[in-house]
Amino acid sequence: PKGSFFAWLPVADGYTSEQFADLLLDKADVAVAAGNGFGEYGEGYIRVGLLVSEDRLTEAISRIEKLNIFKVKNVLISN
């Protein structure tokens, strides 16, 4: 391809960007880039390449979700 698309996402609480990238690879078989490899402002984030089909991205999300590492926050919606 002539270009690519990436998303920068914050890591889960309690992890460095490198620790979180390693966790995703080791436990969910999902490869991402640790943000600290892109300079000091990348710490606390991972870079996700959106370079595969939507089905593969959905599969990666499902694998990460099964790790149960993100806390769901209560949200109050009012009309």
Distance bins in CASP14 RR format, pairs under 12 A and 6 or more apart:
PFRMAT RR
TARGET T0000
AUTHOR 0000-0000-0000
RMODE 2
METHOD distances of the structure
MODEL  1
1 49 0 0 0 0 0 1 0 0 0 0 0
1 50 0 0 0 0 0 1 0 0 0 0 0
1 51 1 0 0 1 0 0 0 0 0 0 0
1 52 0 0 0 0 0 1 0 0 0 0 0
3 49 0 0 0 0 0 1 0 0 0 0 0
3 50 0 0 0 0 0 1 0 0 0 0 0
3 51 0 0 0 0 1 0 0 0 0 0 0
4 47 0 0 0 0 0 1 0 0 0 0 0
4 48 0 0 0 0 0 1 0 0 0 0 0
4 49 1 0 0 1 0 0 0 0 0 0 0
4 50 1 0 0 1 0 0 0 0 0 0 0
4 51 1 0 1 0 0 0 0 0 0 0 0
4 52 0 0 0 0 0 1 0 0 0 0 0
5 47 0 0 0 0 0 1 0 0 0 0 0
5 48 0 0 0 0 1 0 0 0 0 0 0
5 49 1 0 0 1 0 0 0 0 0 0 0
5 50 1 0 1 0 0 0 0 0 0 0 0
5 51 1 0 0 1 0 0 0 0 0 0 0
5 52 0 0 0 0 0 1 0 0 0 0 0
5 57 0 0 0 0 0 1 0 0 0 0 0
6 32 0 0 0 0 1 0 0 0 0 0 0
6 33 0 0 0 0 1 0 0 0 0 0 0
6 35 0 0 0 0 0 1 0 0 0 0 0
6 38 0 0 0 0 0 1 0 0 0 0 0
6 45 0 0 0 0 0 1 0 0 0 0 0
6 46 0 0 0 0 0 1 0 0 0 0 0
6 47 1 0 1 0 0 0 0 0 0 0 0
6 48 1 0 0 1 0 0 0 0 0 0 0
6 49 1 0 1 0 0 0 0 0 0 0 0
6 50 1 0 0 1 0 0 0 0 0 0 0
6 51 0 0 0 0 1 0 0 0 0 0 0
7 32 0 0 0 0 1 0 0 0 0 0 0
7 33 0 0 0 0 0 1 0 0 0 0 0
7 35 0 0 0 0 0 1 0 0 0 0 0
7 45 0 0 0 0 1 0 0 0 0 0 0
7 46 0 0 0 0 1 0 0 0 0 0 0
7 47 1 0 0 1 0 0 0 0 0 0 0
7 48 1 0 1 0 0 0 0 0 0 0 0
7 49 1 0 0 1 0 0 0 0 0 0 0
7 50 1 0 0 1 0 0 0 0 0 0 0
7 51 0 0 0 0 0 1 0 0 0 0 0
7 57 0 0 0 0 1 0 0 0 0 0 0
7 60 0 0 0 0 0 1 0 0 0 0 0
7 61 0 0 0 0 0 1 0 0 0 0 0
8 17 0 0 0 0 0 1 0 0 0 0 0
8 32 0 0 0 0 0 1 0 0 0 0 0
8 33 0 0 0 0 1 0 0 0 0 0 0
8 34 0 0 0 0 0 1 0 0 0 0 0
8 35 1 0 0 1 0 0 0 0 0 0 0
8 38 0 0 0 0 1 0 0 0 0 0 0
8 41 0 0 0 0 0 1 0 0 0 0 0
8 42 1 0 0 1 0 0 0 0 0 0 0
8 43 0 0 0 0 0 1 0 0 0 0 0
8 44 0 0 0 0 1 0 0 0 0 0 0
8 45 1 0 1 0 0 0 0 0 0 0 0
8 46 1 0 0 1 0 0 0 0 0 0 0
8 47 1 0 1 0 0 0 0 0 0 0 0
8 48 1 0 0 1 0 0 0 0 0 0 0
8 49 0 0 0 0 0 1 0 0 0 0 0
8 50 0 0 0 0 0 1 0 0 0 0 0
9 17 0 0 0 0 0 1 0 0 0 0 0
9 20 0 0 0 0 1 0 0 0 0 0 0
9 21 0 0 0 0 0 1 0 0 0 0 0
9 24 0 0 0 0 0 1 0 0 0 0 0
9 30 0 0 0 0 0 1 0 0 0 0 0
9 32 0 0 0 0 1 0 0 0 0 0 0
9 33 0 0 0 0 0 1 0 0 0 0 0
9 34 0 0 0 0 0 1 0 0 0 0 0
9 35 0 0 0 0 1 0 0 0 0 0 0
9 42 0 0 0 0 0 1 0 0 0 0 0
9 44 0 0 0 0 1 0 0 0 0 0 0
9 45 1 0 0 1 0 0 0 0 0 0 0
9 46 1 0 1 0 0 0 0 0 0 0 0
9 47 0 0 0 0 1 0 0 0 0 0 0
9 48 1 0 1 0 0 0 0 0 0 0 0
9 49 0 0 0 0 0 1 0 0 0 0 0
9 50 0 0 0 0 0 1 0 0 0 0 0
9 60 0 0 0 0 0 1 0 0 0 0 0
9 61 0 0 0 0 0 1 0 0 0 0 0
9 64 0 0 0 0 0 1 0 0 0 0 0
9 70 0 0 0 0 0 1 0 0 0 0 0
10 16 0 0 0 0 0 1 0 0 0 0 0
10 17 0 0 0 0 1 0 0 0 0 0 0
10 20 0 0 0 0 1 0 0 0 0 0 0
10 35 0 0 0 0 0 1 0 0 0 0 0
10 42 0 0 0 0 0 1 0 0 0 0 0
10 43 0 0 0 0 0 1 0 0 0 0 0
10 44 1 0 0 1 0 0 0 0 0 0 0
10 45 1 0 1 0 0 0 0 0 0 0 0
10 46 0 0 0 0 1 0 0 0 0 0 0
10 47 0 0 0 0 0 1 0 0 0 0 0
10 48 0 0 0 0 0 1 0 0 0 0 0
10 70 0 0 0 0 0 1 0 0 0 0 0
11 17 1 0 1 0 0 0 0 0 0 0 0
11 18 0 0 0 0 1 0 0 0 0 0 0
11 19 1 0 0 1 0 0 0 0 0 0 0
11 20 1 1 0 0 0 0 0 0 0 0 0
11 21 0 0 0 0 1 0 0 0 0 0 0
11 22 0 0 0 0 0 1 0 0 0 0 0
11 23 0 0 0 0 1 0 0 0 0 0 0
11 24 0 0 0 0 1 0 0 0 0 0 0
11 32 0 0 0 0 1 0 0 0 0 0 0
11 33 0 0 0 0 0 1 0 0 0 0 0
11 34 0 0 0 0 1 0 0 0 0 0 0
11 35 0 0 0 0 1 0 0 0 0 0 0
11 36 0 0 0 0 0 1 0 0 0 0 0
11 42 0 0 0 0 0 1 0 0 0 0 0
11 43 0 0 0 0 1 0 0 0 0 0 0
11 44 1 0 1 0 0 0 0 0 0 0 0
11 45 1 0 0 1 0 0 0 0 0 0 0
11 46 1 0 1 0 0 0 0 0 0 0 0
11 47 0 0 0 0 0 1 0 0 0 0 0
11 48 0 0 0 0 0 1 0 0 0 0 0
11 64 0 0 0 0 0 1 0 0 0 0 0
11 69 0 0 0 0 1 0 0 0 0 0 0
11 70 0 0 0 0 0 1 0 0 0 0 0
12 19 0 0 0 0 1 0 0 0 0 0 0
12 20 1 0 0 1 0 0 0 0 0 0 0
12 21 0 0 0 0 0 1 0 0 0 0 0
12 23 0 0 0 0 1 0 0 0 0 0 0
12 24 0 0 0 0 1 0 0 0 0 0 0
12 27 0 0 0 0 0 1 0 0 0 0 0
12 28 0 0 0 0 0 1 0 0 0 0 0
12 44 0 0 0 0 1 0 0 0 0 0 0
12 45 0 0 0 0 0 1 0 0 0 0 0
12 46 0 0 0 0 1 0 0 0 0 0 0
12 64 0 0 0 0 1 0 0 0 0 0 0
12 65 0 0 0 0 0 1 0 0 0 0 0
12 67 0 0 0 0 1 0 0 0 0 0 0
12 68 0 0 0 0 0 1 0 0 0 0 0
12 69 1 0 1 0 0 0 0 0 0 0 0
12 70 1 0 1 0 0 0 0 0 0 0 0
12 71 0 0 0 0 1 0 0 0 0 0 0
13 19 0 0 0 0 0 1 0 0 0 0 0
13 20 0 0 0 0 1 0 0 0 0 0 0
13 44 0 0 0 0 0 1 0 0 0 0 0
13 69 0 0 0 0 1 0 0 0 0 0 0
13 70 0 0 0 0 1 0 0 0 0 0 0
13 71 1 0 0 1 0 0 0 0 0 0 0
13 73 0 0 0 0 0 1 0 0 0 0 0
14 20 0 0 0 0 1 0 0 0 0 0 0
14 23 0 0 0 0 0 1 0 0 0 0 0
14 44 0 0 0 0 1 0 0 0 0 0 0
14 69 0 0 0 0 1 0 0 0 0 0 0
14 70 0 0 0 0 0 1 0 0 0 0 0
14 71 0 0 0 0 0 1 0 0 0 0 0
15 21 0 0 0 0 1 0 0 0 0 0 0
15 22 0 0 0 0 1 0 0 0 0 0 0
15 23 1 0 0 1 0 0 0 0 0 0 0
15 24 0 0 0 0 1 0 0 0 0 0 0
15 34 0 0 0 0 0 1 0 0 0 0 0
15 35 0 0 0 0 0 1 0 0 0 0 0
15 36 0 0 0 0 0 1 0 0 0 0 0
15 43 0 0 0 0 0 1 0 0 0 0 0
15 44 0 0 0 0 1 0 0 0 0 0 0
15 45 0 0 0 0 0 1 0 0 0 0 0
15 46 0 0 0 0 1 0 0 0 0 0 0
15 67 0 0 0 0 0 1 0 0 0 0 0
15 69 0 0 0 0 1 0 0 0 0 0 0
15 70 0 0 0 0 0 1 0 0 0 0 0
16 22 0 0 0 0 1 0 0 0 0 0 0
16 23 0 0 0 0 0 1 0 0 0 0 0
16 34 1 0 0 1 0 0 0 0 0 0 0
16 35 0 0 0 0 1 0 0 0 0 0 0
16 36 1 0 0 1 0 0 0 0 0 0 0
16 37 0 0 0 0 0 1 0 0 0 0 0
16 42 0 0 0 0 0 1 0 0 0 0 0
16 43 1 0 0 1 0 0 0 0 0 0 0
16 44 1 0 0 1 0 0 0 0 0 0 0
16 45 0 0 0 0 0 1 0 0 0 0 0
16 46 0 0 0 0 0 1 0 0 0 0 0
17 23 0 0 0 0 0 1 0 0 0 0 0
17 24 0 0 0 0 0 1 0 0 0 0 0
17 32 0 0 0 0 1 0 0 0 0 0 0
17 33 0 0 0 0 1 0 0 0 0 0 0
17 34 1 0 1 0 0 0 0 0 0 0 0
17 35 1 0 1 0 0 0 0 0 0 0 0
17 36 1 0 1 0 0 0 0 0 0 0 0
17 37 1 0 0 1 0 0 0 0 0 0 0
17 38 0 0 0 0 1 0 0 0 0 0 0
17 39 0 0 0 0 0 1 0 0 0 0 0
17 40 0 0 0 0 0 1 0 0 0 0 0
17 41 0 0 0 0 0 1 0 0 0 0 0
17 42 1 0 0 1 0 0 0 0 0 0 0
17 43 1 0 1 0 0 0 0 0 0 0 0
17 44 1 0 1 0 0 0 0 0 0 0 0
17 45 1 0 1 0 0 0 0 0 0 0 0
17 46 1 0 1 0 0 0 0 0 0 0 0
17 47 0 0 0 0 1 0 0 0 0 0 0
17 48 0 0 0 0 0 1 0 0 0 0 0
18 24 0 0 0 0 0 1 0 0 0 0 0
18 25 0 0 0 0 0 1 0 0 0 0 0
18 32 0 0 0 0 0 1 0 0 0 0 0
18 33 0 0 0 0 1 0 0 0 0 0 0
18 34 1 0 1 0 0 0 0 0 0 0 0
18 35 1 0 0 1 0 0 0 0 0 0 0
18 36 1 0 1 0 0 0 0 0 0 0 0
18 37 0 0 0 0 1 0 0 0 0 0 0
18 38 0 0 0 0 0 1 0 0 0 0 0
18 42 0 0 0 0 0 1 0 0 0 0 0
18 43 0 0 0 0 1 0 0 0 0 0 0
18 44 0 0 0 0 1 0 0 0 0 0 0
18 45 0 0 0 0 0 1 0 0 0 0 0
18 46 0 0 0 0 1 0 0 0 0 0 0
19 25 0 0 0 0 0 1 0 0 0 0 0
19 26 0 0 0 0 0 1 0 0 0 0 0
19 27 0 0 0 0 0 1 0 0 0 0 0
19 34 0 0 0 0 1 0 0 0 0 0 0
19 35 0 0 0 0 0 1 0 0 0 0 0
19 36 0 0 0 0 0 1 0 0 0 0 0
19 43 0 0 0 0 0 1 0 0 0 0 0
19 44 0 0 0 0 1 0 0 0 0 0 0
19 46 0 0 0 0 0 1 0 0 0 0 0
19 69 0 0 0 0 0 1 0 0 0 0 0
20 26 0 0 0 0 0 1 0 0 0 0 0
20 27 0 0 0 0 0 1 0 0 0 0 0
20 28 0 0 0 0 0 1 0 0 0 0 0
20 30 0 0 0 0 0 1 0 0 0 0 0
20 32 0 0 0 0 1 0 0 0 0 0 0
20 33 0 0 0 0 0 1 0 0 0 0 0
20 34 1 0 0 1 0 0 0 0 0 0 0
20 35 0 0 0 0 1 0 0 0 0 0 0
20 36 0 0 0 0 0 1 0 0 0 0 0
20 42 0 0 0 0 0 1 0 0 0 0 0
20 43 0 0 0 0 0 1 0 0 0 0 0
20 44 1 0 0 1 0 0 0 0 0 0 0
20 45 0 0 0 0 1 0 0 0 0 0 0
20 46 1 0 1 0 0 0 0 0 0 0 0
20 47 0 0 0 0 0 1 0 0 0 0 0
20 48 0 0 0 0 0 1 0 0 0 0 0
20 64 0 0 0 0 0 1 0 0 0 0 0
20 67 0 0 0 0 0 1 0 0 0 0 0
20 69 0 0 0 0 1 0 0 0 0 0 0
20 70 0 0 0 0 0 1 0 0 0 0 0
21 27 0 0 0 0 0 1 0 0 0 0 0
21 28 0 0 0 0 0 1 0 0 0 0 0
21 30 0 0 0 0 1 0 0 0 0 0 0
21 31 0 0 0 0 1 0 0 0 0 0 0
21 32 1 0 1 0 0 0 0 0 0 0 0
21 33 1 0 0 1 0 0 0 0 0 0 0
21 34 1 0 1 0 0 0 0 0 0 0 0
21 35 1 0 0 1 0 0 0 0 0 0 0
21 36 0 0 0 0 1 0 0 0 0 0 0
21 37 0 0 0 0 1 0 0 0 0 0 0
21 38 0 0 0 0 0 1 0 0 0 0 0
21 42 0 0 0 0 0 1 0 0 0 0 0
21 43 0 0 0 0 0 1 0 0 0 0 0
21 44 0 0 0 0 0 1 0 0 0 0 0
21 45 0 0 0 0 1 0 0 0 0 0 0
21 46 1 0 1 0 0 0 0 0 0 0 0
21 47 0 0 0 0 1 0 0 0 0 0 0
21 48 0 0 0 0 0 1 0 0 0 0 0
21 64 0 0 0 0 0 1 0 0 0 0 0
22 28 0 0 0 0 0 1 0 0 0 0 0
22 30 0 0 0 0 0 1 0 0 0 0 0
22 31 0 0 0 0 0 1 0 0 0 0 0
22 32 0 0 0 0 1 0 0 0 0 0 0
22 33 0 0 0 0 0 1 0 0 0 0 0
22 34 1 0 0 1 0 0 0 0 0 0 0
22 36 0 0 0 0 0 1 0 0 0 0 0
22 46 0 0 0 0 0 1 0 0 0 0 0
23 29 0 0 0 0 0 1 0 0 0 0 0
23 30 0 0 0 0 1 0 0 0 0 0 0
23 31 0 0 0 0 0 1 0 0 0 0 0
23 32 0 0 0 0 1 0 0 0 0 0 0
23 34 0 0 0 0 0 1 0 0 0 0 0
23 46 0 0 0 0 0 1 0 0 0 0 0
23 63 0 0 0 0 0 1 0 0 0 0 0
23 64 0 0 0 0 1 0 0 0 0 0 0
23 67 1 0 0 1 0 0 0 0 0 0 0
23 69 1 0 0 1 0 0 0 0 0 0 0
24 30 1 0 1 0 0 0 0 0 0 0 0
24 31 1 0 0 1 0 0 0 0 0 0 0
24 32 1 0 1 0 0 0 0 0 0 0 0
24 33 0 0 0 0 0 1 0 0 0 0 0
24 34 0 0 0 0 1 0 0 0 0 0 0
24 46 1 0 0 1 0 0 0 0 0 0 0
24 47 0 0 0 0 0 1 0 0 0 0 0
24 48 0 0 0 0 1 0 0 0 0 0 0
24 60 0 0 0 0 1 0 0 0 0 0 0
24 61 0 0 0 0 0 1 0 0 0 0 0
24 63 0 0 0 0 1 0 0 0 0 0 0
24 64 1 0 0 1 0 0 0 0 0 0 0
24 65 0 0 0 0 0 1 0 0 0 0 0
24 66 0 0 0 0 0 1 0 0 0 0 0
24 67 1 0 0 1 0 0 0 0 0 0 0
24 69 0 0 0 0 1 0 0 0 0 0 0
25 31 1 0 1 0 0 0 0 0 0 0 0
25 32 1 0 0 1 0 0 0 0 0 0 0
25 33 0 0 0 0 0 1 0 0 0 0 0
25 34 0 0 0 0 0 1 0 0 0 0 0
25 46 0 0 0 0 0 1 0 0 0 0 0
25 60 0 0 0 0 0 1 0 0 0 0 0
25 63 0 0 0 0 0 1 0 0 0 0 0
25 64 0 0 0 0 0 1 0 0 0 0 0
25 67 0 0 0 0 0 1 0 0 0 0 0
26 63 0 0 0 0 0 1 0 0 0 0 0
26 67 0 0 0 0 0 1 0 0 0 0 0
27 63 0 0 0 0 1 0 0 0 0 0 0
27 64 0 0 0 0 1 0 0 0 0 0 0
27 65 0 0 0 0 0 1 0 0 0 0 0
27 66 0 0 0 0 1 0 0 0 0 0 0
27 67 1 0 1 0 0 0 0 0 0 0 0
27 68 0 0 0 0 0 1 0 0 0 0 0
27 69 0 0 0 0 1 0 0 0 0 0 0
28 59 0 0 0 0 0 1 0 0 0 0 0
28 60 1 0 0 1 0 0 0 0 0 0 0
28 61 0 0 0 0 1 0 0 0 0 0 0
28 62 0 0 0 0 1 0 0 0 0 0 0
28 63 1 1 0 0 0 0 0 0 0 0 0
28 64 1 0 1 0 0 0 0 0 0 0 0
28 65 0 0 0 0 1 0 0 0 0 0 0
28 66 1 0 0 1 0 0 0 0 0 0 0
28 67 1 0 1 0 0 0 0 0 0 0 0
28 68 0 0 0 0 0 1 0 0 0 0 0
28 69 0 0 0 0 1 0 0 0 0 0 0
29 56 0 0 0 0 0 1 0 0 0 0 0
29 59 0 0 0 0 1 0 0 0 0 0 0
29 60 0 0 0 0 1 0 0 0 0 0 0
29 62 0 0 0 0 0 1 0 0 0 0 0
29 63 1 0 0 1 0 0 0 0 0 0 0
29 64 0 0 0 0 0 1 0 0 0 0 0
29 66 0 0 0 0 0 1 0 0 0 0 0
29 67 0 0 0 0 0 1 0 0 0 0 0
30 46 0 0 0 0 1 0 0 0 0 0 0
30 48 0 0 0 0 1 0 0 0 0 0 0
30 49 0 0 0 0 0 1 0 0 0 0 0
30 52 0 0 0 0 0 1 0 0 0 0 0
30 56 0 0 0 0 0 1 0 0 0 0 0
30 57 0 0 0 0 1 0 0 0 0 0 0
30 58 0 0 0 0 0 1 0 0 0 0 0
30 59 0 0 0 0 1 0 0 0 0 0 0
30 60 1 0 1 0 0 0 0 0 0 0 0
30 61 0 0 0 0 1 0 0 0 0 0 0
30 62 0 0 0 0 1 0 0 0 0 0 0
30 63 1 0 1 0 0 0 0 0 0 0 0
30 64 1 0 0 1 0 0 0 0 0 0 0
30 65 0 0 0 0 0 1 0 0 0 0 0
30 66 0 0 0 0 0 1 0 0 0 0 0
30 67 0 0 0 0 1 0 0 0 0 0 0
31 46 0 0 0 0 0 1 0 0 0 0 0
31 47 0 0 0 0 0 1 0 0 0 0 0
31 48 0 0 0 0 1 0 0 0 0 0 0
31 49 0 0 0 0 1 0 0 0 0 0 0
31 51 0 0 0 0 0 1 0 0 0 0 0
31 52 0 0 0 0 0 1 0 0 0 0 0
31 56 0 0 0 0 0 1 0 0 0 0 0
31 60 0 0 0 0 1 0 0 0 0 0 0
31 63 0 0 0 0 0 1 0 0 0 0 0
31 64 0 0 0 0 0 1 0 0 0 0 0
32 45 0 0 0 0 1 0 0 0 0 0 0
32 46 1 0 1 0 0 0 0 0 0 0 0
32 47 1 0 0 1 0 0 0 0 0 0 0
32 48 1 0 1 0 0 0 0 0 0 0 0
32 49 1 0 0 1 0 0 0 0 0 0 0
32 50 0 0 0 0 0 1 0 0 0 0 0
32 51 0 0 0 0 0 1 0 0 0 0 0
32 57 0 0 0 0 0 1 0 0 0 0 0
32 60 0 0 0 0 1 0 0 0 0 0 0
32 63 0 0 0 0 0 1 0 0 0 0 0
32 64 0 0 0 0 1 0 0 0 0 0 0
33 39 0 0 0 0 0 1 0 0 0 0 0
33 42 0 0 0 0 1 0 0 0 0 0 0
33 45 0 0 0 0 1 0 0 0 0 0 0
33 46 1 0 0 1 0 0 0 0 0 0 0
33 47 1 0 1 0 0 0 0 0 0 0 0
33 48 1 0 0 1 0 0 0 0 0 0 0
33 49 1 0 0 1 0 0 0 0 0 0 0
33 51 0 0 0 0 0 1 0 0 0 0 0
34 42 0 0 0 0 1 0 0 0 0 0 0
34 43 0 0 0 0 1 0 0 0 0 0 0
34 44 0 0 0 0 1 0 0 0 0 0 0
34 45 0 0 0 0 1 0 0 0 0 0 0
34 46 1 0 0 1 0 0 0 0 0 0 0
34 47 1 0 0 1 0 0 0 0 0 0 0
34 48 0 0 0 0 0 1 0 0 0 0 0
35 41 0 0 0 0 1 0 0 0 0 0 0
35 42 1 0 1 0 0 0 0 0 0 0 0
35 43 1 0 0 1 0 0 0 0 0 0 0
35 44 1 0 0 1 0 0 0 0 0 0 0
35 45 1 0 1 0 0 0 0 0 0 0 0
35 46 1 0 1 0 0 0 0 0 0 0 0
35 47 1 0 1 0 0 0 0 0 0 0 0
35 48 0 0 0 0 0 1 0 0 0 0 0
36 42 1 0 1 0 0 0 0 0 0 0 0
36 43 1 0 1 0 0 0 0 0 0 0 0
36 44 1 0 0 1 0 0 0 0 0 0 0
36 45 0 0 0 0 1 0 0 0 0 0 0
36 46 0 0 0 0 1 0 0 0 0 0 0
36 47 0 0 0 0 0 1 0 0 0 0 0
37 43 0 0 0 0 1 0 0 0 0 0 0
37 44 0 0 0 0 0 1 0 0 0 0 0
37 45 0 0 0 0 0 1 0 0 0 0 0
37 46 0 0 0 0 0 1 0 0 0 0 0
37 47 0 0 0 0 1 0 0 0 0 0 0
38 44 0 0 0 0 0 1 0 0 0 0 0
38 45 0 0 0 0 1 0 0 0 0 0 0
38 46 0 0 0 0 0 1 0 0 0 0 0
38 47 1 0 0 1 0 0 0 0 0 0 0
39 45 0 0 0 0 0 1 0 0 0 0 0
39 47 0 0 0 0 0 1 0 0 0 0 0
46 60 0 0 0 0 0 1 0 0 0 0 0
46 64 0 0 0 0 0 1 0 0 0 0 0
48 56 0 0 0 0 0 1 0 0 0 0 0
48 57 0 0 0 0 1 0 0 0 0 0 0
48 60 0 0 0 0 1 0 0 0 0 0 0
48 61 0 0 0 0 0 1 0 0 0 0 0
48 64 0 0 0 0 0 1 0 0 0 0 0
49 56 0 0 0 0 0 1 0 0 0 0 0
49 57 0 0 0 0 1 0 0 0 0 0 0
49 60 0 0 0 0 1 0 0 0 0 0 0
50 56 0 0 0 0 1 0 0 0 0 0 0
50 57 1 0 0 1 0 0 0 0 0 0 0
50 58 0 0 0 0 0 1 0 0 0 0 0
50 60 0 0 0 0 0 1 0 0 0 0 0
50 61 0 0 0 0 0 1 0 0 0 0 0
51 57 0 0 0 0 1 0 0 0 0 0 0
51 60 0 0 0 0 0 1 0 0 0 0 0
52 58 0 0 0 0 0 1 0 0 0 0 0
52 59 0 0 0 0 1 0 0 0 0 0 0
52 60 0 0 0 0 1 0 0 0 0 0 0
53 59 0 0 0 0 1 0 0 0 0 0 0
53 60 0 0 0 0 0 1 0 0 0 0 0
54 60 0 0 0 0 0 1 0 0 0 0 0
54 61 0 0 0 0 0 1 0 0 0 0 0
55 61 0 0 0 0 0 1 0 0 0 0 0
55 62 0 0 0 0 0 1 0 0 0 0 0
56 62 0 0 0 0 0 1 0 0 0 0 0
56 63 0 0 0 0 0 1 0 0 0 0 0
57 63 0 0 0 0 0 1 0 0 0 0 0
57 64 0 0 0 0 0 1 0 0 0 0 0
58 64 0 0 0 0 0 1 0 0 0 0 0
58 65 0 0 0 0 0 1 0 0 0 0 0
59 65 0 0 0 0 0 1 0 0 0 0 0
59 66 0 0 0 0 0 1 0 0 0 0 0
60 66 0 0 0 0 0 1 0 0 0 0 0
60 67 0 0 0 0 0 1 0 0 0 0 0
61 67 0 0 0 0 0 1 0 0 0 0 0
61 70 0 0 0 0 0 1 0 0 0 0 0
63 69 0 0 0 0 0 1 0 0 0 0 0
64 70 0 0 0 0 1 0 0 0 0 0 0
65 72 0 0 0 0 0 1 0 0 0 0 0
END
